[in-house]
Amino acid sequence: MAGSWRKCRVRAVRRRGGTIVWDRFAASDPGLLRLTAGLRTVSAIALTLVVLAPLDTGVTHMVAGAMTAMTATFAIKDKLVRDQAATLALGLPVALVAMCLGALLTSQVIAGDVFFVALIFGAVYSRRFGERGTALGLVGFQIYFLSLFVGASTSTLPELCLTLAIAFGCSALARFAIVPETPQRVLTRLRDAFRTRAAQVVSMQIELLDAGPEQLEKVLDDLRRRTARLHEAALMIQGRLEEGTQDADKAALLQRRVADTEIATERLGMLLLNARSAEGADTLTLHLPHAPVPLTGDWRPAEDDATIALRRDLKALHLLVVRPASSDEGTAVAHIRNRLLGYRDEEKLPPAPAGIQDAFRGIGEAARSILGLRLALDGPQDESDDSPATTRSREEFDAEDLSIASSEKSEGEDRTGLQRPTTRAAFQVSVGSVLAIIGGELLSSQRWYWAVLTCWVVFLNTASTGEILVKGYRRLLGTLLGAVAGVALAGLVGGHTWVAFALVLVFIFAMFYTAPLSYAVMSFFVTAMLGLLYTLLNSYSFDVLVLRIEETAIGAACGIIAAVLVLPVHTDRRTDELLGTVLERLGDVASAAVEQLSGGPASDLLSRARSLDTALDELRDSTGPLTYPITPLRGRRQTVRYLVALLETCAYHARSLAATAELVPHSKTVAADPRLLRAGRRIAHNIDVLAAHVADDGATGEVQAGASIASTLRDAGSGSTSSGTVTSRVLRHLQRLDEGVVGLARPLDVPVAEGAGTKALRS
């Protein structure tokens, strides 16, 4: 009996360990999007090779089939299955035409080059027509490039066309049967990843509570990183809601619940950090990677009763996060939930300093957000064990659900002519390709197309000269290392065709899995894969290795020259435009939230907060060239990092204000406070001044700095900030937002008028 019990326990431990490993893997790849993309592409290629092998297909045509299957799989990005099928069906005739023209023009040097440039222009310009236009343009370019790579001729056209048709068919089979993917399935996996990442954040918050002074900095860095990953998962869910949820109201509800959980979890980390500091925590630079530990007092681990209870309740909160509602059995989980929710209404708060009690309230808010997320994902649940606090939370959710109404998305201003990004990029890539053809031909009349391919690639998913420069550098670095690896592998595989194809599949999977993580690593796998393909074509040598690197350098240089000289978009100008957008949306969220907190009409604060997050992500990406390690402007890099960190902190506090404001119209325990409208005026004014200076260096406004928000509220009226009003919940966020906005004035070189803010508020 004892032996059987031990075996059962070992199996349970193994299952639990496997679950933990899988959860971590799923959290590192939200929605398993990278894994699915790699498996689908590899499956399409493997299936193509399996079909072609019994037909006595030559190695050249097998290489063509493998590359076509890869292109037909990765080029299609439509989210709906029916749209994917339509794009795939349209892609086959485009591929056949491109292959035929490549074979017909192979002996017509000038005509072939002119057509290639025209094809490149059309492929880039077609991006303006959405996912389908982008996919068809990419298919046309890649298949024409393939015709040059395999040396297509009119005599081999029938077999090549048959190979293309087989590859497209195998791609369809892999996409819709072997590795199927529906928007609903992707959304489900993203939700699971979000739950796992939320649990990881809470787990790290427990470590934060227990960390000693020597572990504090590492734990805090891990907490920052996991909080950022939680935010990433929330944004990915937002991008998939429309296609993955048929009911628009349900999509809006789920978006609201995910945002609530993200904000409540992030806020809890702030409160815990503040609770463990003797004099309070400075959270203004908390979002800055590798920043000093933001504490103004001594870090004092404690083992008093309140801290022990706090640790216990954090573990209970972690349990609520990791357990789906379907696994709740008995009354234990319900009792845990009821106890945590009671902290929202000041029920059984342990006697402790104010910072510790705020952390307990934060646990209550986080438990409420988890309850709302469970209701949105799993529907109504057993209410027989609900406490009064839980019942009130459910009533608040019901009131919010009734108020949600679908709203149409406002379309942004569409630029025309050469101001349209796709048109500008089409001209830039075309000019760069002409230069690449000339430079590539000077190096090699047979493999000049590698320079054109590099020029094409460095323009993909880039929007400024700096981004193109960084991408070109990464492409060259990855190509250099991949070419060396290709030589080594070519010597190892020799004439073993199927071993080489197996390694090609491994590299293709690695290429797709690492693409979102590192462009240089992806380029390494691409070049190593191409080295193996050259080996299969019996045309790989040391000279080809050197030529591959030279052609890549020429192509990257031509792309950079075209980006600088042809309708350039300088990094400074783009970042200024995006910074202005972030400030505009920050002011929009803050003003609307303060108005609703003051008793004004309800508005869609969640959509505004998500628009702010999207704009901030775009700004962060655009500053990549300015913060890249090889940039010579070290001081500027630090300034940009500091600026983005302050904006992230301001966005966090603005989101928290919006989340609290969402409670006011429906809550029976939290009332609006009209005094907050006066407190928000300085913040709105300062954001407007910053935006004006970003848009126009000659702007003359000054940022107003003065007394704290709390003191202006005391001067505005004699009422206290009791827990029955919303003021007690938002005062800290308003103060931090005010400090953050004033802090932005220094990196932006905007003058600050001390004391003016207080006079303006009192007048």
C-alpha positions in Angstrom: 0.0 0.0 0.0 2.8 2.4 0.9 4.6 1.7 -2.4 1.4 2.4 -4.4 0.9 5.7 -2.5 4.5 6.7 -3.2 4.1 5.9 -6.9 0.9 8.0 -7.0 2.7 10.8 -5.3 5.6 10.6 -7.8 3.2 10.7 -10.7 1.4 13.7 -9.2 4.6 15.5 -8.7 5.7 14.8 -12.3 2.3 16.0 -13.7 2.6 19.1 -11.6 6.1 19.7 -12.8 5.1 19.1 -16.4 2.2 21.6 -15.9 4.6 24.2 -14.5 7.0 23.8 -17.4 4.2 24.0 -19.9 2.7 27.1 -18.3 6.1 28.8 -18.4 6.5 27.9 -22.0 3.0 29.1 -22.9 3.7 32.4 -21.0 6.9 32.9 -23.0 5.0 32.5 -26.3 1.5 34.0 -25.7 -1.1 32.1 -27.7 1.7 29.8 -28.9 1.8 32.0 -32.0 5.6 31.4 -32.7 5.3 27.7 -32.1 2.3 27.4 -34.4 3.9 29.4 -37.1 7.1 27.3 -37.0 5.2 24.0 -36.9 2.9 24.9 -39.7 5.7 26.0 -42.0 7.8 23.0 -41.3 4.8 20.7 -41.8 4.0 22.3 -45.2 7.6 21.9 -46.4 7.9 18.3 -45.1 4.6 17.4 -46.7 5.8 18.9 -50.0 9.0 16.9 -50.0 7.1 13.7 -49.2 4.8 14.3 -52.1 7.6 15.2 -54.5 10.0 12.4 -53.6 8.0 9.5 -55.2 7.7 11.5 -58.4 11.4 11.3 -59.1 11.7 15.0 -58.7 15.2 16.4 -59.0 16.9 18.2 -56.1 16.5 21.6 -57.8 12.7 21.2 -58.0 12.5 19.9 -54.5 14.3 23.0 -53.3 11.9 25.1 -55.3 9.0 23.2 -53.8 10.3 23.6 -50.2 10.8 27.4 -50.7 7.4 27.8 -52.3 5.7 26.0 -49.4 7.5 28.2 -47.0 6.5 31.3 -48.8 2.8 30.2 -49.2 2.7 29.5 -45.5 4.4 32.5 -43.9 3.1 35.2 -46.3 -0.6 34.8 -45.4 -1.5 36.7 -42.2 -5.2 36.9 -42.5 -6.9 36.2 -39.1 -10.2 34.6 -40.4 -10.0 31.2 -41.9 -12.1 32.0 -44.9 -9.8 35.0 -45.7 -6.8 32.8 -45.4 -8.3 30.3 -47.9 -9.2 33.1 -50.4 -5.7 34.6 -50.2 -4.1 31.2 -50.6 -6.2 30.6 -53.7 -5.3 33.9 -55.2 -1.6 33.4 -54.4 -1.2 30.4 -56.7 -1.9 32.2 -60.0 0.3 35.1 -58.8 3.1 32.6 -58.1 2.7 30.9 -61.4 2.8 34.2 -63.3 5.9 35.2 -61.4 7.7 31.9 -62.1 6.8 32.0 -65.8 8.0 35.6 -66.2 11.2 34.8 -64.3 11.9 31.9 -66.7 11.0 33.9 -69.8 13.1 37.0 -68.8 16.1 35.1 -67.5 18.0 35.7 -70.8 16.7 39.3 -71.1 19.0 41.2 -68.7 17.6 44.7 -69.0 14.0 43.7 -69.4 14.3 41.3 -66.5 15.8 44.0 -64.2 13.2 46.5 -65.2 10.4 44.0 -64.5 12.0 43.0 -61.2 12.1 46.7 -60.0 8.4 47.2 -61.2 7.5 44.0 -59.3 9.2 45.3 -56.2 7.3 48.6 -56.4 4.0 46.9 -56.8 4.7 44.4 -54.0 5.4 47.2 -51.6 2.6 49.5 -52.8 0.1 46.7 -52.4 0.6 46.8 -48.6 -1.9 49.6 -48.5 -4.7 47.1 -49.4 -4.3 45.2 -46.1 -3.2 41.7 -45.2 -4.2 40.3 -48.6 -2.4 42.9 -50.6 0.7 42.4 -48.5 0.6 38.6 -48.9 0.1 38.6 -52.7 2.9 41.2 -53.1 5.2 39.1 -51.0 4.3 35.9 -52.9 5.0 37.6 -56.2 8.4 38.9 -55.1 9.6 35.7 -53.4 8.6 33.4 -56.3 10.3 35.6 -58.8 13.4 35.6 -56.6 13.0 31.8 -56.4 13.1 31.6 -60.2 16.5 33.3 -60.2 17.7 31.1 -57.3 17.0 27.8 -59.0 17.8 29.1 -62.5 14.3 28.6 -64.0 14.1 28.3 -67.8 11.4 27.8 -70.3 12.2 24.1 -70.7 11.7 23.4 -66.9 8.6 25.5 -66.6 6.0 22.7 -66.7 7.7 20.8 -63.9 8.3 24.0 -61.9 4.6 25.0 -62.2 3.5 21.5 -61.1 5.9 21.8 -58.2 4.4 25.2 -57.2 0.9 23.8 -57.4 1.9 20.9 -55.2 3.6 23.2 -52.7 0.5 25.4 -52.4 -1.7 22.4 -51.9 0.5 21.1 -49.2 0.6 24.5 -47.6 -3.2 24.5 -47.5 -3.3 21.0 -46.0 -0.8 22.0 -43.3 -2.7 25.2 -42.5 -6.3 23.9 -42.4 -5.8 20.2 -41.4 -2.4 19.4 -39.9 -1.8 22.5 -37.8 -5.2 24.3 -37.9 -5.7 27.6 -36.3 -8.9 29.5 -35.7 -9.3 33.0 -34.2 -11.3 31.4 -31.3 -8.5 28.9 -30.6 -5.8 31.6 -30.7 -7.8 33.8 -28.3 -8.3 30.9 -25.9 -4.6 30.2 -25.8 -3.9 33.9 -25.3 -6.3 34.0 -22.4 -4.5 31.0 -20.8 -1.1 32.8 -21.4 -2.5 35.9 -19.7 -3.7 33.9 -16.7 -0.2 32.3 -16.5 1.6 35.6 -16.7 -0.7 37.1 -14.1 0.1 34.2 -11.8 3.9 34.7 -12.4 3.5 38.4 -11.5 1.8 37.5 -8.2 4.4 34.8 -7.5 7.1 37.4 -8.0 5.3 39.8 -5.7 5.4 37.1 -3.0 9.2 37.0 -3.6 9.3 40.8 -3.3 7.7 40.5 0.1 10.3 37.9 1.3 13.4 39.3 -0.4 16.3 40.5 1.7 18.3 43.6 0.8 20.8 41.6 -1.3 18.1 40.0 -3.5 15.9 43.1 -3.8 17.3 44.6 -7.0 17.1 41.2 -8.8 13.6 40.5 -7.6 12.5 44.0 -8.6 14.0 43.6 -12.1 12.2 40.3 -12.5 9.0 41.9 -11.3 9.3 44.7 -13.9 10.0 42.2 -16.7 7.0 40.0 -15.8 4.7 43.0 -15.4 5.8 44.1 -18.9 5.0 40.6 -20.3 1.6 40.7 -18.7 1.0 44.0 -20.5 2.2 42.5 -23.7 -0.3 39.6 -23.4 -3.1 42.0 -22.6 -2.4 44.0 -25.8 -2.2 40.7 -27.9 -5.6 39.7 -26.6 -7.0 43.1 -27.6 -5.7 42.6 -31.1 -7.5 39.2 -31.4 -10.8 40.0 -29.7 -12.6 41.2 -32.8 -12.0 38.1 -34.8 -12.0 35.6 -31.9 -15.3 36.7 -30.4 -18.5 36.7 -32.5 -20.4 38.9 -30.0 -19.1 42.5 -30.0 -20.5 43.2 -26.5 -18.8 40.1 -25.2 -15.5 41.2 -26.8 -15.8 44.6 -25.1 -16.6 42.9 -21.8 -13.6 40.6 -22.0 -11.4 43.5 -23.0 -12.6 45.4 -19.9 -12.0 42.5 -17.6 -8.5 41.8 -18.9 -7.6 45.5 -18.5 -9.0 45.4 -14.9 -6.9 42.4 -14.0 -3.7 43.9 -15.6 -4.1 47.2 -13.8 -5.1 45.7 -10.4 -2.1 43.3 -10.5 0.3 46.0 -11.4 -1.1 48.3 -8.7 -0.6 45.6 -6.1 3.1 45.4 -6.9 3.4 49.2 -6.4 1.5 48.9 -3.0 3.7 46.0 -1.8 6.8 48.0 -2.7 5.5 51.0 -0.8 4.5 48.7 2.2 8.0 47.3 2.5 9.7 50.7 2.5 10.0 52.5 5.8 9.3 55.9 4.3 7.6 55.1 1.0 8.7 54.2 -2.5 9.5 56.5 -5.3 7.6 54.8 -8.2 8.4 57.5 -10.8 11.3 55.4 -12.3 9.9 52.0 -11.5 9.4 51.2 -15.2 13.0 52.0 -16.1 15.0 48.8 -16.7 18.1 48.5 -14.4 17.1 51.6 -12.5 18.3 51.9 -8.8 15.9 50.4 -6.3 13.3 53.1 -5.9 13.2 53.4 -2.1 13.7 56.5 0.0 13.9 54.6 3.3 15.4 51.4 4.7 14.3 48.1 3.4 13.1 46.2 6.4 11.9 42.6 6.1 9.4 41.9 8.9 7.8 38.8 10.4 5.0 40.5 12.4 1.5 39.2 12.3 0.4 41.7 9.6 3.2 40.6 7.2 2.5 36.9 7.8 -1.1 37.5 7.0 -0.1 39.5 3.9 2.1 36.6 2.7 -0.8 34.2 3.3 -3.2 36.3 1.3 -0.8 36.7 -1.6 -0.5 33.0 -1.8 -4.3 32.8 -1.7 -4.6 35.3 -4.5 -2.1 33.3 -6.5 -4.3 30.3 -6.0 -7.3 32.2 -7.4 -5.3 33.2 -10.5 -4.0 29.8 -11.4 -7.2 27.9 -10.9 -9.8 28.2 -13.6 -13.4 28.4 -12.4 -14.2 24.9 -13.7 -11.7 23.4 -11.2 -13.3 24.9 -8.1 -14.7 22.2 -5.9 -16.1 22.6 -2.4 -16.2 25.8 -0.4 -12.5 26.4 0.3 -11.9 28.5 -2.8 -15.1 30.4 -2.2 -14.1 31.2 1.4 -10.7 32.4 0.2 -12.3 34.6 -2.4 -14.8 36.0 0.1 -12.0 36.9 2.6 -9.9 38.7 0.0 -12.9 40.6 -1.4 -13.8 41.8 2.1 -10.6 43.9 2.2 -12.2 46.2 -0.4 -14.8 47.2 2.2 -12.4 47.5 5.1 -13.5 44.1 6.5 -11.1 42.5 9.0 -8.2 44.6 8.0 -5.4 43.6 10.3 -4.0 46.4 12.6 -0.9 47.6 10.7 0.7 50.7 9.3 -1.1 52.5 6.5 1.2 51.1 3.8 0.5 47.5 4.9 -3.3 48.1 5.0 -3.1 49.6 1.5 -1.5 46.4 0.3 -4.4 44.4 1.8 -6.8 46.7 0.0 -4.8 46.1 -3.2 -5.2 42.3 -2.7 -9.0 42.9 -2.5 -9.0 44.9 -5.7 -7.0 42.2 -7.5 -9.3 39.5 -6.2 -12.3 41.5 -7.6 -10.6 41.8 -11.0 -10.0 38.0 -11.0 -13.6 37.4 -10.2 -14.7 39.6 -13.0 -12.3 37.8 -15.4 -13.7 34.5 -14.4 -17.3 35.6 -14.9 -16.4 36.9 -18.4 -14.6 33.7 -19.4 -16.7 31.0 -17.7 -20.1 32.7 -17.3 -22.3 32.6 -14.1 -21.0 30.6 -11.2 -22.3 29.1 -8.0 -23.3 32.0 -5.6 -24.4 29.9 -2.6 -21.3 30.7 -0.6 -21.0 34.4 -1.5 -20.3 36.9 1.3 -22.0 40.3 1.2 -18.7 41.7 -0.2 -18.7 39.1 -3.0 -22.4 39.8 -3.7 -21.7 43.6 -4.1 -18.9 42.9 -6.5 -21.2 40.7 -8.6 -23.8 43.5 -8.6 -21.2 46.0 -9.8 -20.2 43.6 -12.6 -23.8 43.2 -13.6 -24.3 46.9 -13.8 -21.1 47.3 -15.9 -22.2 44.5 -18.2 -25.5 46.3 -18.9 -23.8 49.6 -19.7 -21.4 48.1 -22.3 -22.5 48.9 -25.8 -20.6 48.3 -29.0 -19.1 51.4 -30.6 -17.7 51.8 -34.1 -14.0 52.4 -34.4 -13.0 55.9 -35.6 -10.8 55.8 -38.5 -7.7 57.9 -38.5 -6.7 60.4 -41.0 -5.5 58.6 -44.2 -2.6 60.3 -45.9 -2.5 60.6 -49.7 0.1 60.7 -52.3 3.8 60.5 -51.3 2.8 61.1 -47.7 1.2 57.7 -47.6 3.7 55.3 -46.0 3.2 52.5 -48.5 3.7 54.9 -51.5 6.8 56.4 -49.9 8.2 52.9 -49.1 7.5 51.7 -52.6 9.6 54.5 -54.1 12.4 54.0 -51.5 12.6 50.2 -52.1 12.5 50.7 -55.9 15.4 53.1 -55.9 17.4 51.0 -53.4 16.7 47.9 -55.6 18.1 49.7 -58.7 21.2 50.5 -56.8 21.4 47.0 -55.4 21.1 45.5 -58.9 23.9 47.7 -60.2 26.1 47.0 -57.2 25.2 43.3 -57.2 25.9 42.9 -60.9 29.4 44.4 -60.4 30.1 41.7 -57.8 28.4 38.8 -59.6 26.4 38.5 -62.8 24.9 35.3 -61.5 24.0 36.0 -57.8 23.3 39.7 -57.8 19.8 39.1 -56.6 21.1 38.5 -53.0 21.7 42.3 -52.8 18.2 43.0 -54.0 16.7 40.6 -51.4 18.6 42.3 -48.6 17.5 45.7 -49.7 13.9 44.4 -49.8 14.1 42.8 -46.4 15.6 45.8 -44.5 12.5 47.9 -45.5 10.0 45.4 -44.1 8.3 46.6 -40.9 10.4 49.7 -40.7 9.2 53.3 -40.7 12.3 55.5 -40.2 15.9 55.8 -41.4 17.2 54.8 -38.0 15.2 51.6 -38.0 16.4 50.7 -41.5 20.0 51.3 -40.4 19.7 49.1 -37.3 17.9 46.4 -39.3 20.6 46.5 -42.0 23.3 46.1 -39.3 21.5 43.1 -37.7 21.0 41.5 -41.1 24.7 41.8 -42.0 25.7 40.4 -38.6 23.3 37.5 -38.8 24.4 36.8 -42.4 28.1 36.8 -41.4 27.7 34.3 -38.6 25.2 32.2 -40.6 27.5 32.0 -43.6 30.3 30.6 -41.4 27.9 28.0 -40.0 26.7 27.2 -43.5 30.3 26.3 -44.6 30.7 24.1 -41.6 27.4 22.3 -42.1 28.1 21.9 -45.8 31.2 20.0 -45.0 29.4 17.8 -42.6 26.4 16.8 -44.6 28.3 16.3 -47.9 26.1 14.5 -50.4 23.5 13.3 -47.8 20.5 15.0 -49.4 17.9 14.0 -46.8 20.1 14.9 -43.9 20.5 18.3 -45.4 16.7 18.7 -45.9 16.2 17.6 -42.3 18.6 20.3 -41.1 16.8 22.8 -43.4 13.5 22.0 -41.6 15.2 22.5 -38.2 16.6 25.9 -39.3 13.3 27.0 -40.7 11.5 26.2 -37.5 14.2 28.1 -35.5 13.9 31.0 -38.0 10.2 31.4 -37.4 10.4 30.8 -33.7 13.1 33.4 -33.1 11.9 36.0 -35.6 9.9 38.2 -33.1 12.8 37.9 -30.5 15.9 38.8 -32.5 16.3 39.8 -36.1 20.0 39.0 -36.1 19.4 35.4 -34.8 16.7 34.9 -37.4 19.1 36.1 -40.1 21.6 33.6 -38.8 19.2 30.7 -39.3 18.1 32.0 -42.7 21.7 32.2 -44.0 22.6 28.8 -42.6 19.5 27.3 -44.2 20.4 28.9 -47.6 23.9 27.5 -47.3 22.4 24.0 -47.0 20.2 24.7 -50.0 23.3 25.7 -52.0 24.9 22.5 -50.9 22.0 20.5 -52.2 22.3 22.4 -55.5 26.1 21.6 -55.6 27.0 25.2 -55.8 28.3 26.1 -52.4 32.0 27.0 -51.8 34.1 29.4 -49.9 33.8 31.9 -52.8 30.0 31.7 -52.6 30.3 32.3 -48.8 32.3 35.5 -49.3 30.1 36.6 -52.2 27.0 36.1 -50.0 28.4 38.4 -47.3 29.4 41.0 -49.9 26.0 41.0 -51.6 24.3 41.4 -48.2 26.5 44.4 -47.3 25.8 46.0 -50.7 22.1 45.4 -50.4 22.0 46.9 -46.8 24.0 49.9 -47.9 21.8 50.5 -50.9 18.7 50.3 -48.7 20.2 52.8 -46.2 21.2 55.2 -49.1 17.7 55.1 -50.5 16.1 55.7 -47.1 18.3 58.7 -46.5 18.0 60.3 -50.0 14.5 59.3 -51.2 11.6 60.8 -49.3 13.4 60.2 -45.9 11.6 59.9 -42.6 14.1 60.9 -40.0 14.0 59.1 -36.7 13.8 62.4 -34.8 10.7 63.5 -36.8 9.0 60.2 -36.4 9.6 59.9 -32.7 8.4 63.5 -32.2 5.2 62.7 -34.0 4.6 59.6 -31.9 5.5 61.5 -28.7 2.9 64.1 -29.6 0.4 61.3 -30.1 1.2 59.7 -26.7 0.9 63.1 -24.9 -2.4 63.8 -26.6 -3.8 60.4 -25.6 -2.4 60.7 -22.1 -4.2 64.0 -21.7 -7.4 62.5 -23.2 -7.4 59.6 -20.7 -6.5 61.7 -17.7 -9.0 64.5 -18.4 -11.8 62.0 -19.1 -11.0 59.9 -16.0 -10.9 63.0 -13.7 -14.2 64.3 -15.2 -15.9 60.9 -14.5 -14.3 60.7 -11.0 -15.8 64.1 -10.3 -19.3 63.0 -11.1 -19.3 63.8 -14.9 -21.0 61.6 -17.5 -19.6 58.1 -18.2 -17.4 57.6 -21.2 -15.5 54.7 -22.8 -12.3 55.1 -20.7 -11.1 51.6 -21.5 -10.8 52.3 -25.3 -9.0 55.5 -24.6 -6.6 53.8 -22.2 -5.8 51.1 -24.8 -5.2 53.7 -27.4 -2.7 55.3 -25.1 -1.0 51.9 -24.6 -0.9 51.3 -28.4 0.7 54.8 -29.0 3.2 54.2 -26.2 4.2 50.8 -27.7 4.7 52.5 -31.1 6.9 55.2 -29.5 8.9 52.6 -27.7 9.6 50.7 -30.9 10.5 53.9 -32.8 13.1 54.8 -30.2 14.9 51.5 -30.7 17.6 53.1 -33.0 18.2 55.8 -30.4 18.7 53.3 -27.6 20.6 50.7 -29.5 23.9 49.6 -27.8 26.1 50.7 -30.7 24.7 54.2 -30.9 27.5 56.8 -30.4 25.2 59.3 -28.6 25.4 57.8 -25.1 23.8 60.9 -23.4 21.0 60.9 -25.8 20.3 57.2 -25.3 20.0 57.8 -21.5 17.7 60.7 -22.1 15.4 58.7 -24.4 15.3 55.8 -22.0 14.4 58.2 -19.1 11.7 59.9 -21.2 10.1 56.6 -22.1 10.3 55.3 -18.5 8.5 58.4 -17.3 5.8 58.1 -20.0 5.3 54.4 -19.0 4.8 55.5 -15.3 2.4 58.2 -16.3 0.5 55.8 -18.5 0.2 53.3 -15.6 -1.2 56.0 -13.3 -3.6 57.2 -16.0 -4.8 53.6 -16.5 -5.4 53.3 -12.8 -7.4 56.5 -12.7 -9.5 55.2 -15.6 -10.0 51.8 -14.0 -11.2 53.5 -10.8 -13.4 55.9 -12.7 -15.1 53.0 -14.3 -16.3 51.9 -10.9 -18.0 55.2 -9.9 -21.3 54.9 -12.0 -22.0 51.4 -10.8 -20.6 51.2 -7.3 -22.8 51.4 -4.3 -19.9 52.1 -1.9 -17.8 54.6 -3.8 -19.0 58.1 -4.5 -17.6 60.7 -6.9 -15.8 63.8 -5.5 -16.4 67.1 -7.4 -13.1 68.5 -6.0 -11.1 66.2 -8.2 -12.1 68.3 -11.3 -10.1 71.2 -9.9 -7.2 68.9 -9.1 -6.9 67.7 -12.6 -6.6 71.1 -14.2 -2.9 71.5 -13.7 -2.2 68.0 -15.1 -4.3 68.8 -18.2 -2.6 72.2 -18.7 0.9 70.7 -18.3 0.3 67.9 -20.8 -1.0 70.5 -23.3 2.2 72.6 -22.8 4.4 69.6 -23.3 2.5 68.6 -26.5 2.8 72.1 -27.8 6.6 72.2 -27.3 7.0 68.8 -29.0 4.9 70.1 -32.0 6.6 73.5 -32.2 10.0 74.3 -30.6 9.0 78.0 -30.5 6.1 77.4 -28.2 6.2 79.7 -25.1 4.1 77.9 -22.5 5.5 76.8 -19.1 4.8 73.7 -17.1 3.2 74.6 -13.8 4.7 73.0 -10.6 3.5 73.7 -7.2 1.8 72.3 -4.1 0.8 68.7 -4.0 -2.6 67.5 -5.2 -3.6 66.6 -1.7 -3.0 70.2 -0.4 -4.9 71.7 -3.3 -7.8 69.5 -2.4 -7.7 70.6 1.2 -7.6 74.2 0.1 -10.5 73.6 -2.3 -12.9 72.5 0.4 -13.2 71.5 3.9 -14.4 67.9 3.3 -12.0 65.1 4.2 -10.9 62.3 1.9 -12.8 59.6 3.6 -12.9 56.0 2.3 -16.5 56.5 1.2 -15.4 58.9 -1.6 -13.4 58.1 -4.6 -10.7 60.6 -3.5 -9.0 58.3 -1.1 -8.5 55.8 -4.0 -7.1 58.1 -6.6 -5.1 60.7 -4.7 -1.9 58.8 -5.0 -2.3 58.2 -8.7 -3.2 61.8 -9.3 -0.1 62.9 -7.4 2.2 60.5 -9.2 0.8 61.5 -12.6 1.3 65.2 -11.7 4.9 64.5 -10.7 5.5 62.4 -13.8 4.2 65.0 -16.2 6.3 67.8 -14.5 9.3 65.4 -14.7 8.8 65.2 -18.5 9.7 68.9 -18.8 13.4 68.3 -18.1 14.2 65.8 -20.9 12.0 67.9 -23.3 13.6 71.2 -22.3 10.3 72.8 -21.3 10.5 75.6 -18.8 8.9 75.0 -15.4 7.2 77.8 -13.4 7.4 77.0 -9.7 4.3 77.9 -7.7 2.3 79.0 -10.7 0.2 75.9 -10.6 -1.1 76.6 -7.2 -2.1 80.1 -8.0 -3.9 79.1 -11.1 -5.9 76.4 -9.2 -6.9 78.8 -6.5 -8.0 81.7 -8.8 
